[in-house]
Structure formats: C-alpha cells, structure tokens
Amino acid sequence: MYLWVLEGDIRARRFHGRAGFGADGAGEPLEVDGVVVPEVRYARELTG
C-alpha cells in the first residue's frame, strides 16, 4: 500500500512510521495554488 506525505510534515511522517509505513525513496512535487510542495511516498506490505 502506498501513501504520500508532505516532506516537511515530520509529525505525519512519524505517525505513518509507527503504523508500519516507511519512505521508499520516491518523491514528487505537489502544486497547491501555484506553490510547489515536495512529497515523499511511503509504502507498507499488506498481509492477509
């Protein structure tokens, strides 16, 4: 499973890290109202 987190949102990054997600090295810029904000992708294996 993947999710995207704002690079500078340390609180959200910690939250998702505690839930078993980890940054996988992918990143993308997100444009919001003409402002570019970097995002990082987090991933977690789904288990049955």
PAKEMI-38213 format. One record per residue (C-alpha): x, y, z; residue in one letter. Coordinates in pm, whole numbers, plus 32768, in hexadecimal, padded with zeros to 4 digits. Example, Ala and Ser with C-alpha at 12.3 -4.5 7.8 and 13.67 -1.06 7.14 Angstrom:
2
84CE7E3E830CA
85577F9682CAS
% end
This chain:
48
800080008000M
8080815C7FB0Y
803982B3803EL
80CD840A8005W
813F84F1811DV
81BA8657810CL
8332864B8134E
833887538245G
821B86BC8311D
82EE860C8415I
81C385C284F3R
810B850983DBA
824884518377R
827583D284DBR
8108836F84F0F
8119829E83B3H
8268820C841BG
81CA818B855CR
80B780EE8488A
81BA801F83CAG
81F18101829CF
834981688229G
83CB825D8127A
842581997FEED
84FC82A47F49G
83FA832B7E54A
83A4849A7E59G
82CE858A7D90E
827B86F97D95P
811287507DE3L
808F889E7D67E
7F8E894A7E43V
7F118AA37DDAD
804E8ADD7D10G
81388A747E2AV
820889397DFBV
821E885D7F30V
82F987247F32P
825985DA7F91E
82F6848A7FE7V
8256833A7FACR
822D824380C7Y
81EB80D18093A
81797FAA8162R
81447E3C810DE
7FE17DC28131L
7FC37C7681E3T
7E9B7B8D81D9G
% end
